[in-house]
Amino acid sequence: MIEAVANIFKIQELRKRVLFTALLLIVYRIGAHIPTPGIDAHALTSFFTQAGGTLLGFFDLFSGGALRRLSIFALGIMPYISASIILQLLAVVVPYIEKLQKEGEYGRRKITQYTRYGTVLLAAIQGLGIAVGLEGMRSPAGELVVPQAGWAFRFMTTVTLTAGTIFLMWLGEQITERGIGNGISLLIFAGILVRMPEAIINSFRLLRTGELRAWVFMGVLVLMVFVVAGVIFMTLGQRKIPVQYAKRVVGRRIYGGQSTHIPLRVNTAGVIPVIFAASIIVFPATLAQFVKHPWMQAVARSLSPPALPYMTLYGAFIIFFTYFYTAIIFNPADVAENIKKYGGFIPGIRPGIRTAEFIERVLDRITLVGAGFLALISLFPEVLIGWLHVPFYFGGTSLLIVVGVALDTVQQVEAHLLMRQYEGFLKKGKVRGRLS
């Protein structure tokens, strides 16, 4: 491993890419500490302390704590992710967008352009919503978050937050093009990972004061190792469907005859179902911050961890959105048609409709495993905190993102090393690729 890391800096292009990526991530973290004008930082921090289980706390996770400070990067990259997801959903009902997805490089550029427009629109709407929402908010001590409210504050906040999101979108695209790894994913990765030192310090502080027993801490550490190993195993897990191509004679040459496979990921939908489910399930708790009606407060309590209705609905939403999003991004009929077009077939299965039905049946079964895994990992931190009284957060959406992004980045570095005949991170072969 040490030798493989040293080899990274022996390859000039790879060294430049890694250093470029590191530099832009540093710029991102510096910007996350530049505050938006017109905010009482102390009052805002106090307000967010009690908003950890709301939609604001959820978005704060993806912004790396920038929303808690209302920095210029407070919106993070979430508007870009939301715009991308919306376009993917629209491709199901809008034939023009579906056609663009099949038009290669030109279609990809047009979809990227529409995603950027959608990002600006969503960022402006969210920025204005945050500005209006912060006016009148008070910390637990009664301090106003916005001392001087009005349209001047709203305009300044909307422009600042929108510009911050556009800059982050540009940073992500630059990392993807000139750095290493997926830029957007790495920005989220950096925002989540930056909280690790604080969690470690707090854990040792609790150990020193006796609030956390040593045997409980050691047990949780061992459990963490197994959970991370399980996440890696399931993230890389695939069901390979064999495909045989018949021989074709064209002139004096014989084409085809080779065997390949269709790699179906156990977790095809990635972390998107967790994001959808978490956004919905924390919405009542968010409304309860603004609507002080007893009925709304009761609903918010029942849909907050570790209440049983919350756990049940959260898991059900994750399973539903896993199937829903998998159906959107993977079409067995298109795969079957492409196999038939190039003279291929699955052994024992007739080409065409039968092949599509077989692939869909296999996909449904492995998706059930993937959906159950996502639900289990997402509920794991709630069980630790709410039922086992472990005083820190581990698992869930953040763990899935960190592991997934780390594996993708390592895979790209591995490809660069092996392409230039250097030894990779694994001596016995490449890191198995993950379908995008």
C-alpha positions as CSV (number, residue, x, y, z in Angstrom):
1,M,0.0,0.0,0.0
2,I,2.8,2.5,0.9
3,E,4.6,1.6,-2.3
4,A,1.4,2.2,-4.3
5,V,0.9,5.6,-2.7
6,A,4.5,6.5,-3.5
7,N,4.0,5.4,-7.1
8,I,1.2,8.0,-7.5
9,F,3.8,10.8,-7.2
10,K,6.2,9.1,-9.7
11,I,3.6,9.6,-12.5
12,Q,3.6,13.3,-13.6
13,E,0.0,13.4,-14.9
14,L,-1.4,11.5,-11.9
15,R,0.6,13.6,-9.5
16,K,-0.8,16.8,-11.1
17,R,-4.3,15.5,-10.9
18,V,-4.1,14.5,-7.3
19,L,-2.5,17.8,-6.2
20,F,-5.0,19.8,-8.3
21,T,-7.9,17.9,-6.6
22,A,-6.4,18.5,-3.2
23,L,-6.0,22.3,-3.9
24,L,-9.6,22.7,-5.0
25,L,-10.9,20.8,-1.9
26,I,-8.8,23.2,0.3
27,V,-10.5,26.1,-1.5
28,Y,-13.9,24.5,-0.8
29,R,-13.1,24.1,2.9
30,I,-11.9,27.7,3.2
31,G,-15.0,29.0,1.5
32,A,-17.2,27.0,3.9
33,H,-15.9,29.3,6.7
34,I,-16.6,32.7,5.0
35,P,-19.9,33.9,6.5
36,T,-22.8,35.5,4.7
37,P,-23.4,39.1,5.8
38,G,-26.2,40.1,8.2
39,I,-26.2,36.9,10.4
40,D,-25.7,36.6,14.2
41,A,-23.3,33.6,14.1
42,H,-23.8,32.7,17.7
43,A,-27.6,32.7,17.6
44,L,-27.5,30.7,14.3
45,T,-25.3,28.0,15.8
46,S,-27.5,27.7,18.9
47,F,-30.6,27.4,16.7
48,F,-29.0,24.6,14.6
49,T,-28.0,22.7,17.8
50,Q,-31.7,21.9,18.3
51,A,-32.4,21.4,14.6
52,G,-30.2,18.3,14.1
53,G,-33.2,16.0,13.3
54,T,-34.8,18.4,10.8
55,L,-34.5,19.0,7.1
56,L,-32.0,21.9,8.0
57,G,-29.8,19.4,9.9
58,F,-30.0,17.0,7.0
59,F,-28.8,19.6,4.4
60,D,-26.2,20.8,6.9
61,L,-24.7,17.3,6.6
62,F,-24.2,17.6,2.9
63,S,-22.7,21.1,3.1
64,G,-20.1,20.0,5.6
65,G,-21.4,22.3,8.3
66,A,-21.5,25.4,6.0
67,L,-25.3,25.8,6.5
68,R,-24.8,25.8,10.3
69,R,-22.5,28.8,9.8
70,L,-24.5,30.2,6.8
71,S,-21.3,30.6,4.9
72,I,-21.2,31.5,1.2
73,F,-21.3,27.7,0.5
74,A,-24.3,27.1,2.8
75,L,-26.4,25.5,0.1
76,G,-23.6,23.1,-0.7
77,I,-24.0,21.1,-3.9
78,M,-27.5,19.9,-3.1
79,P,-29.2,22.1,-5.7
80,Y,-27.0,20.5,-8.4
81,I,-27.9,17.0,-7.1
82,S,-31.6,17.9,-7.0
83,A,-31.5,19.3,-10.5
84,S,-29.8,16.1,-11.8
85,I,-32.3,13.9,-10.1
86,I,-35.2,16.0,-11.5
87,L,-33.9,15.6,-15.0
88,Q,-33.5,11.8,-14.6
89,L,-37.1,11.7,-13.4
90,L,-38.3,13.9,-16.3
91,A,-36.7,11.5,-18.7
92,V,-39.4,9.0,-17.9
93,V,-42.2,11.3,-18.9
94,V,-40.6,13.8,-21.3
95,P,-39.7,12.1,-24.7
96,Y,-37.3,14.9,-25.6
97,I,-35.1,14.4,-22.5
98,E,-35.2,10.6,-23.0
99,K,-34.0,11.2,-26.6
100,L,-31.2,13.4,-25.4
101,Q,-29.9,10.6,-23.1
102,K,-29.5,8.3,-26.2
103,E,-27.7,10.9,-28.4
104,G,-24.2,10.4,-27.1
105,E,-21.9,13.3,-26.4
106,Y,-24.3,16.0,-27.8
107,G,-27.1,14.7,-25.6
108,R,-24.8,14.6,-22.6
109,R,-23.8,18.3,-23.1
110,K,-27.4,19.4,-23.5
111,I,-28.4,17.6,-20.3
112,T,-25.5,19.1,-18.5
113,Q,-26.5,22.6,-19.7
114,Y,-30.1,22.0,-18.5
115,T,-28.8,20.7,-15.2
116,R,-26.8,23.9,-14.7
117,Y,-29.9,26.1,-15.4
118,G,-31.9,24.0,-13.0
119,T,-29.1,24.4,-10.4
120,V,-29.2,28.2,-10.6
121,L,-33.0,28.3,-10.4
122,L,-33.2,25.9,-7.4
123,A,-30.3,27.7,-5.6
124,A,-32.0,31.0,-6.0
125,I,-35.3,29.6,-4.7
126,Q,-33.6,27.9,-1.8
127,G,-31.5,30.9,-1.0
128,L,-34.5,33.2,-0.8
129,G,-36.4,30.6,1.2
130,I,-33.5,30.4,3.8
131,A,-33.3,34.2,3.9
132,V,-37.1,34.6,4.6
133,G,-37.1,31.6,7.0
134,L,-34.2,33.0,9.1
135,E,-36.0,36.3,9.7
136,G,-37.7,36.1,13.0
137,M,-35.9,33.0,14.2
138,R,-34.5,33.1,17.6
139,S,-31.9,31.0,19.5
140,P,-32.9,29.1,22.6
141,A,-31.7,32.2,24.5
142,G,-34.0,34.5,22.6
143,E,-31.4,36.1,20.3
144,L,-32.5,37.1,16.8
145,V,-30.6,35.2,14.1
146,V,-31.1,38.1,11.7
147,P,-30.8,41.4,13.6
148,Q,-31.7,43.6,10.7
149,A,-34.3,41.8,8.5
150,G,-35.7,43.2,5.2
151,W,-35.4,42.9,1.5
152,A,-31.8,44.1,1.5
153,F,-30.9,41.1,3.6
154,R,-33.0,38.8,1.5
155,F,-31.4,40.0,-1.8
156,M,-27.9,39.8,-0.5
157,T,-28.4,36.4,1.0
158,T,-30.0,35.0,-2.2
159,V,-27.3,36.3,-4.5
160,T,-24.5,35.2,-2.1
161,L,-25.8,31.6,-1.6
162,T,-26.6,31.2,-5.3
163,A,-23.2,32.4,-6.4
164,G,-21.6,30.0,-3.8
165,T,-23.5,27.0,-5.3
166,I,-22.5,28.0,-8.8
167,F,-18.9,28.2,-7.8
168,L,-19.1,24.8,-6.1
169,M,-20.6,23.4,-9.3
170,W,-17.7,24.8,-11.2
171,L,-15.2,23.4,-8.7
172,G,-16.8,19.9,-9.0
173,E,-16.7,20.0,-12.8
174,Q,-13.0,21.1,-12.7
175,I,-12.1,18.3,-10.4
176,T,-13.9,15.8,-12.7
177,E,-12.2,17.1,-15.8
178,R,-8.7,17.9,-14.6
179,G,-8.4,16.1,-11.2
180,I,-9.1,12.6,-10.0
181,G,-12.4,11.2,-9.1
182,N,-16.0,12.6,-9.4
183,G,-15.8,16.2,-8.4
184,I,-19.4,16.6,-7.1
185,S,-19.1,13.4,-5.0
186,L,-15.7,14.5,-3.7
187,L,-17.1,17.8,-2.4
188,I,-19.8,15.9,-0.5
189,F,-17.1,13.4,0.7
190,A,-14.9,16.2,2.0
191,G,-17.8,17.9,3.8
192,I,-18.7,14.7,5.6
193,L,-15.2,13.7,6.4
194,V,-14.2,17.0,7.9
195,R,-16.5,16.2,10.9
196,M,-14.5,13.1,11.8
197,P,-11.8,14.9,13.9
198,E,-14.5,16.6,16.0
199,A,-16.3,13.2,16.6
200,I,-13.0,11.6,17.6
201,I,-12.2,14.4,20.1
202,N,-15.7,14.3,21.6
203,S,-15.5,10.5,22.0
204,F,-12.2,10.7,23.9
205,R,-13.6,13.6,26.0
206,L,-16.6,11.4,26.9
207,L,-14.2,8.5,27.8
208,R,-12.2,10.8,30.0
209,T,-15.2,12.1,31.9
210,G,-16.7,8.6,32.3
211,E,-19.9,9.3,30.3
212,L,-18.8,6.6,27.8
213,R,-17.5,3.4,29.2
214,A,-14.4,1.9,27.8
215,W,-15.9,-1.5,27.0
216,V,-18.8,0.2,25.2
217,F,-16.4,2.3,23.1
218,M,-14.3,-0.8,22.2
219,G,-17.4,-2.7,21.3
220,V,-18.6,0.1,19.0
221,L,-15.2,0.2,17.3
222,V,-15.3,-3.5,16.5
223,L,-18.8,-3.0,15.3
224,M,-17.7,-0.2,13.1
225,V,-15.1,-2.3,11.4
226,F,-17.7,-5.0,10.5
227,V,-20.2,-2.4,9.3
228,V,-17.7,-0.7,7.0
229,A,-16.6,-4.1,5.7
230,G,-20.2,-5.0,5.0
231,V,-20.8,-1.7,3.2
232,I,-17.8,-2.2,1.0
233,F,-18.9,-5.8,0.2
234,M,-22.4,-4.8,-0.7
235,T,-21.3,-1.7,-2.6
236,L,-19.1,-3.8,-4.9
237,G,-21.5,-6.8,-5.0
238,Q,-22.7,-7.8,-8.5
239,R,-24.8,-10.5,-10.0
240,K,-23.2,-11.5,-13.3
241,I,-25.6,-12.7,-16.0
242,P,-23.7,-14.6,-18.8
243,V,-24.2,-13.5,-22.4
244,Q,-23.0,-15.6,-25.4
245,Y,-22.6,-14.0,-28.8
246,A,-23.0,-16.1,-32.0
247,K,-20.4,-16.2,-34.7
248,R,-21.0,-14.1,-37.7
249,V,-19.2,-14.4,-41.1
250,V,-18.6,-11.1,-42.9
251,G,-16.6,-11.7,-46.0
252,R,-13.6,-13.8,-45.1
253,R,-13.7,-12.8,-41.4
254,I,-15.5,-14.4,-38.5
255,Y,-16.9,-12.0,-35.8
256,G,-18.4,-12.8,-32.4
257,G,-18.4,-16.1,-30.7
258,Q,-17.1,-14.6,-27.4
259,S,-18.7,-14.8,-24.0
260,T,-19.3,-11.9,-21.7
261,H,-21.7,-10.9,-18.9
262,I,-24.1,-8.3,-17.7
263,P,-23.0,-7.0,-14.2
264,L,-26.1,-6.2,-12.2
265,R,-25.2,-4.3,-9.0
266,V,-26.8,-5.4,-5.8
267,N,-27.2,-1.7,-4.9
268,T,-28.0,-0.2,-8.3
269,A,-29.7,2.9,-6.9
270,G,-26.7,3.9,-4.8
271,V,-27.4,6.4,-2.0
272,I,-30.2,8.3,-3.8
273,P,-33.1,6.3,-2.1
274,V,-31.7,7.2,1.3
275,I,-31.5,10.9,0.4
276,F,-35.2,10.8,-0.9
277,A,-36.4,9.0,2.2
278,A,-34.5,11.2,4.6
279,S,-35.8,14.4,2.9
280,I,-39.4,13.2,3.3
281,I,-39.2,11.8,6.8
282,V,-37.6,14.8,8.4
283,F,-40.1,17.3,6.8
284,P,-42.7,17.1,9.6
285,A,-39.9,17.9,12.2
286,T,-38.9,20.8,10.1
287,L,-42.5,22.2,9.9
288,A,-42.7,21.8,13.7
289,Q,-39.9,24.3,14.1
290,F,-42.2,27.0,12.6
291,V,-45.7,25.7,13.4
292,K,-46.3,25.5,17.1
293,H,-49.6,23.7,16.9
294,P,-50.0,20.8,19.4
295,W,-51.1,18.4,16.7
296,M,-48.1,19.2,14.5
297,Q,-45.8,18.8,17.5
298,A,-47.2,15.3,18.2
299,V,-46.7,14.2,14.6
300,A,-43.2,15.6,14.7
301,R,-42.4,13.6,17.8
302,S,-43.8,10.3,16.4
303,L,-41.7,10.9,13.2
304,S,-38.5,11.6,15.0
305,P,-35.9,9.0,16.1
306,P,-36.0,6.7,17.9
307,A,-39.8,6.4,17.7
308,L,-41.1,3.2,16.1
309,P,-43.3,5.0,13.5
310,Y,-40.2,6.9,12.3
311,M,-38.1,3.7,12.0
312,T,-40.9,1.8,10.2
313,L,-41.7,4.6,7.7
314,Y,-38.0,5.4,7.1
315,G,-37.2,1.8,6.2
316,A,-40.3,1.5,4.0
317,F,-39.5,4.7,2.2
318,I,-35.9,3.5,1.5
319,I,-37.1,0.2,0.1
320,F,-39.8,1.9,-2.1
321,F,-37.4,4.5,-3.5
322,T,-34.7,1.8,-4.2
323,Y,-37.1,0.0,-6.5
324,F,-38.4,3.2,-7.9
325,Y,-35.0,4.7,-8.8
326,T,-33.6,1.4,-10.0
327,A,-36.6,1.2,-12.4
328,I,-35.8,4.6,-13.7
329,I,-32.0,4.2,-14.4
330,F,-32.0,0.6,-15.6
331,N,-34.3,-0.6,-18.3
332,P,-34.2,-4.4,-18.9
333,A,-36.1,-4.0,-22.2
334,D,-33.3,-1.8,-23.6
335,V,-30.6,-4.2,-22.5
336,A,-32.4,-7.2,-24.0
337,E,-32.9,-5.3,-27.3
338,N,-29.2,-4.3,-27.5
339,I,-28.1,-7.9,-26.8
340,K,-30.5,-9.2,-29.5
341,K,-29.3,-6.5,-32.0
342,Y,-25.7,-7.6,-31.7
343,G,-26.5,-11.3,-32.0
344,G,-26.2,-12.2,-28.3
345,F,-28.3,-14.3,-26.0
346,I,-28.4,-15.5,-22.4
347,P,-27.9,-19.3,-22.4
348,G,-31.2,-21.1,-21.9
349,I,-33.2,-17.9,-22.4
350,R,-34.8,-16.9,-25.7
351,P,-33.8,-13.4,-27.1
352,G,-36.2,-10.5,-26.9
353,I,-39.1,-10.3,-24.4
354,R,-38.0,-13.5,-22.6
355,T,-34.6,-12.0,-22.0
356,A,-36.0,-8.8,-20.7
357,E,-38.3,-10.7,-18.3
358,F,-35.4,-12.8,-17.0
359,I,-33.2,-9.8,-16.4
360,E,-36.1,-8.0,-14.7
361,R,-36.8,-11.0,-12.5
362,V,-33.1,-11.3,-11.4
363,L,-32.9,-7.5,-10.9
364,D,-36.0,-7.5,-8.6
365,R,-34.5,-10.2,-6.4
366,I,-31.1,-8.6,-5.9
367,T,-32.7,-5.2,-5.5
368,L,-34.6,-6.6,-2.5
369,V,-31.3,-7.5,-0.9
370,G,-29.8,-4.0,-1.8
371,A,-32.9,-2.2,-0.5
372,G,-32.9,-4.2,2.8
373,F,-29.2,-3.4,3.1
374,L,-29.7,0.3,2.6
375,A,-32.6,0.4,5.2
376,L,-30.5,-1.5,7.7
377,I,-27.4,0.7,7.4
378,S,-29.6,3.9,7.5
379,L,-31.4,2.8,10.6
380,F,-28.2,1.6,12.3
381,P,-27.1,5.0,13.7
382,E,-30.6,5.7,15.0
383,V,-30.5,2.4,16.9
384,L,-27.1,3.2,18.3
385,I,-28.1,6.6,19.5
386,G,-31.7,6.2,20.5
387,W,-31.8,2.6,21.9
388,L,-28.2,1.8,22.8
389,H,-27.4,5.4,24.0
390,V,-24.2,5.6,22.1
391,P,-23.3,9.3,22.2
392,F,-22.1,9.8,18.6
393,Y,-23.4,9.4,15.1
394,F,-22.0,6.6,12.9
395,G,-23.4,5.0,9.7
396,G,-26.4,6.0,7.5
397,T,-26.1,8.2,4.5
398,S,-22.7,9.6,5.4
399,L,-21.1,6.2,5.6
400,L,-22.6,5.1,2.3
401,I,-21.4,8.2,0.5
402,V,-17.9,8.1,2.1
403,V,-17.4,4.4,1.2
404,G,-18.8,4.8,-2.3
405,V,-16.8,7.9,-3.2
406,A,-13.6,6.4,-1.7
407,L,-14.0,3.2,-3.8
408,D,-14.6,5.1,-7.0
409,T,-11.6,7.4,-6.4
410,V,-9.3,4.4,-5.6
411,Q,-10.5,2.7,-8.7
412,Q,-9.5,5.7,-10.9
413,V,-6.1,5.9,-9.3
414,E,-5.7,2.1,-9.7
415,A,-6.5,2.4,-13.4
416,H,-3.8,5.2,-13.8
417,L,-1.2,3.1,-12.0
418,L,-1.9,-0.2,-13.9
419,M,-2.1,1.6,-17.3
420,R,1.6,2.7,-16.8
421,Q,2.6,-0.7,-15.5
422,Y,2.9,0.3,-11.9
423,E,1.7,-1.9,-9.1
424,G,-1.7,-0.9,-7.9
425,F,-3.2,-0.9,-4.4
426,L,-4.1,-4.6,-4.7
427,K,-1.3,-6.9,-5.8
428,K,-3.6,-9.6,-7.1
429,G,-5.6,-7.4,-9.4
430,K,-7.7,-4.3,-9.9
431,V,-10.3,-3.0,-7.6
432,R,-13.5,-4.3,-9.2
433,G,-15.2,-1.6,-11.1
434,R,-18.6,-0.2,-10.1
435,L,-21.2,0.6,-12.6
436,S,-22.0,4.4,-12.8
